[in-house]
Amino acid sequence: APKNMQYVTETLERMERGELKVRVRALEAEQRLQRLELMSSNSNAAVLAGLLLNTGLVLSAISGGNPTLLSRGLVWAGVAMSVKWASGLVKLKQLDKKLESYKVKK
């Protein structure tokens, strides 16, 4: 018991001097951060998909009846980003379900 008391005393003194810092991980905060990162990624994908699709469609309309390779590429890139956005929504739903099982508020 005296060794334990000495260890506790030394640890407290080290903390007071600033030599020892206690780190605490907040699981709830980490889970919320993970959700926010996923939402941010989804928002970026949606904005980029809209930008690419709109640009590709405008270029297709300007070129008349024969769309250029650039406009086709932009439209397909927009479609790819739309798929990324949709898969991100699925991941978000899965994460929400997982967090709900842990009873974490959004």
N, C-alpha and C positions, 0 to 999 in steps of 0.2 A: 504493500500500500504506500509506503514512503516514496518508492521509486516512481509510482504513478503520479503522486502529488508533485514530486519534483519535476516530472516531465510536463505536467499541465502548467505549472508555474513558469517553467522555461519557455514553453510555447506561447503563453500569454505575454511574457516580456518581449519575445521576438516580434509578436504582432504589434505591440505598443511601439516598438522601435521602427516598425515598418519593414523589417527583414522578412516577414512572412505575411503573405496575403492569402485570404481565403477566397476561393472561387466557387461560385454556385451556378449550376446550370439550371435554367428554368425550362423544363420540357415544354410547357404550354407556350412560352414565348418562341421557342424554336419551331414548334408546329405551326404557329401563326405566321412566322416568317416564311416557312416553306410554302404555305398557302398563298401568301402575298407574292412571293417570287413566281409561283405558277400563274397567278392572275396577271401579273405584269407581263410575263412571257406571252400569254394568250392575247392580251391587249395589243402588244407589239405585232404579233402575227396577224391579227385581224386588220390593223391599220395598214400594214405592209401589203396584205392580200388585196385590200380595197384599192390601194394606190396602184399596184401592178395591174389589176384587172381594168381599172378605169383608164389608165394610160394606154394599155394594149387595145382596148376597145375604141378609144378616141383615135389612135393611130390607124386602126383598121378602117374606121369610118372616113378618115381623111384620105386614105389611099384609094378610095373608090371601091370597086368590086373585087380587087385583088389585094388581100392583106399582105404586108411585107413580112419578112422573116423576123424582124425585130418585134413587130406587133404580136405575131404568133408566140414568140418566146415570152413576151411579157404576160400574155394571157395565161400561158401554161405555168409560168412562175407564180402568177396569182392563184391559179388552181392549186398548185403545190402548197402555197402558204395557207390556203383555205383548209386543206386537209390537215396541215399542222395545227391550225387553230381548232378544228373539230376534235382532233386527238387530244389536244390540251384540255378541252372541255370535259372529255371523258376522264382524263386523269384528275381533273379538279373534282368531279363527282365521286371518283374512287377515294380521293383524299378526304373529302367531306364525310364519306361513309366511315372511313377509318377513324377520323377524329371524333365522329359521333359515337363510335364504340368506346372511345376513351372519355366521352362526356366533356369535350373541349368546346367552348363557345367560340363562334366565329368572330 
